[in-house]
Each structure stands twice: as C-alpha cells, then as structure tokens.
C-alpha cells in the first residue's frame, strides 16, 4: 500500500507556505476577510417584539442609502438593496431582498426607519396599545 502525505497536513504549514509566496502570488481577497459580511442571507440583526414596539435591525453597510428601498404592503415589510459598480476591469452587481411580516398589533401607519453611520438600518413600528375606543352614535333623521 502506498501512503501519500501532503506537506500541508496542518494549517500552519499552509499558512507558512502562503506567507513565503506572497511576493509572487496574489492571495485571494477572502483569505483574511470576515466571511459573515459577505453573507447577505443572514444580515438581519436584533429583532424586538414586545408590548410597546416591533423593531428589526438590518446590516446594510455594503449599500449606500440611495441603493436601498423599503416598501410596506399590508403587514409585509420588504427591504431591498441593489448596487452596481462599473470599472475599466469589469462590472459588479450586488443585491439582497428581505421580507418581514409585521405583527398584527403593529401600528402600520407609524412605521419609521433610520440608518446609522455604521450601516445598521433600524425599522420600527409602535404597537397599538390601546385597542379599545369609544364609538359615537350618530342620529339619522328620516325624511
């Protein structure tokens, strides 16, 4: 039986080899990157749903505010981002779309959004805390 062994059987040997080769080989951009920042399927952060409000935070740090769109259709909140970059060397397009169903007791007429300097989009809807109200009785005169 022939047993083949790689000189890179552990990650430190591979790292050492790549470090030596840096002068002649360009390392991939993703080698030392934070891979979570490229994963747009998990960009929803903290969600708060209590008696007073519903809020959600979305990491949109890879998009300018002009590249974002928020739309409310009934209780469906849709957040979209689309960005196109053209250069002499190519074309890049990056986009995402998220749909969040707001709770039944959210005040849909008072939904607000804000974006921080760190690229965190905060969308908030106060809750309808007072669901009871007085209904006036109108008198209708017969003709």
DARATA-V728408 format. One record per pair of residues at least 4 apart in sequence whose ideal C-beta (glycine too) atoms are under 7 Angstrom apart, sorted by the first residue. I is the first residue (numbers start at 1). J is the second residue. D is the distance in whole Angstrom. If there is no record, write none. Layout:
i->I j->J d->D
i->I j->J d->D
This chain:
i->5 j->9 d->7
i->7 j->13 d->6
i->8 j->13 d->5
i->8 j->14 d->4
i->8 j->17 d->6
i->9 j->13 d->7
i->11 j->15 d->6
i->12 j->16 d->6
i->13 j->17 d->6
i->14 j->18 d->6
i->15 j->19 d->6
i->16 j->20 d->7
i->17 j->21 d->6
i->18 j->22 d->7
i->18 j->27 d->6
i->21 j->25 d->4
i->22 j->27 d->6
i->27 j->31 d->5
i->29 j->33 d->6
i->30 j->35 d->7
i->33 j->38 d->7
i->35 j->39 d->7
i->40 j->96 d->4
i->43 j->58 d->6
i->43 j->59 d->5
i->43 j->96 d->7
i->44 j->56 d->6
i->44 j->58 d->6
i->44 j->98 d->6
i->45 j->57 d->4
i->45 j->58 d->7
i->45 j->59 d->6
i->45 j->120 d->7
i->46 j->57 d->5
i->47 j->56 d->5
i->48 j->53 d->6
i->48 j->54 d->7
i->48 j->55 d->5
i->49 j->54 d->5
i->49 j->103 d->6
i->51 j->127 d->6
i->51 j->129 d->7
i->52 j->126 d->7
i->52 j->127 d->6
i->53 j->124 d->6
i->53 j->125 d->7
i->53 j->126 d->5
i->53 j->127 d->6
i->54 j->102 d->6
i->54 j->103 d->5
i->54 j->106 d->5
i->54 j->125 d->5
i->54 j->127 d->7
i->55 j->122 d->6
i->55 j->123 d->7
i->55 j->124 d->4
i->56 j->100 d->6
i->56 j->123 d->5
i->57 j->120 d->5
i->57 j->121 d->7
i->57 j->122 d->5
i->58 j->79 d->6
i->58 j->98 d->7
i->58 j->121 d->5
i->59 j->119 d->6
i->59 j->120 d->6
i->60 j->68 d->6
i->60 j->81 d->6
i->60 j->115 d->7
i->60 j->119 d->5
i->60 j->121 d->5
i->61 j->118 d->7
i->61 j->119 d->3
i->62 j->94 d->7
i->63 j->67 d->4
i->63 j->68 d->6
i->63 j->81 d->4
i->63 j->83 d->6
i->65 j->115 d->6
i->67 j->81 d->5
i->67 j->82 d->6
i->67 j->83 d->5
i->68 j->81 d->5
i->69 j->80 d->5
i->70 j->79 d->5
i->70 j->113 d->6
i->70 j->123 d->7
i->71 j->78 d->5
i->72 j->77 d->6
i->72 j->108 d->7
i->72 j->111 d->6
i->73 j->78 d->7
i->75 j->101 d->6
i->75 j->102 d->5
i->75 j->108 d->7
i->76 j->99 d->6
i->76 j->101 d->6
i->77 j->100 d->5
i->77 j->102 d->6
i->77 j->123 d->7
i->78 j->97 d->7
i->78 j->99 d->5
i->79 j->98 d->5
i->80 j->97 d->5
i->81 j->95 d->6
i->81 j->96 d->5
i->82 j->95 d->4
i->83 j->94 d->5
i->84 j->93 d->5
i->85 j->92 d->4
i->86 j->91 d->5
i->102 j->106 d->4
i->102 j->108 d->7
i->102 j->125 d->6
i->105 j->127 d->5
i->105 j->128 d->5
i->106 j->125 d->4
i->106 j->127 d->6
i->107 j->125 d->6
i->107 j->126 d->5
i->107 j->127 d->7
i->107 j->128 d->5
i->108 j->125 d->7
i->110 j->125 d->6
i->110 j->126 d->5
i->111 j->123 d->7
i->111 j->125 d->5
i->112 j->124 d->5
i->113 j->121 d->6
i->113 j->122 d->7
i->113 j->123 d->5
i->114 j->122 d->5
i->115 j->121 d->5
i->116 j->120 d->5
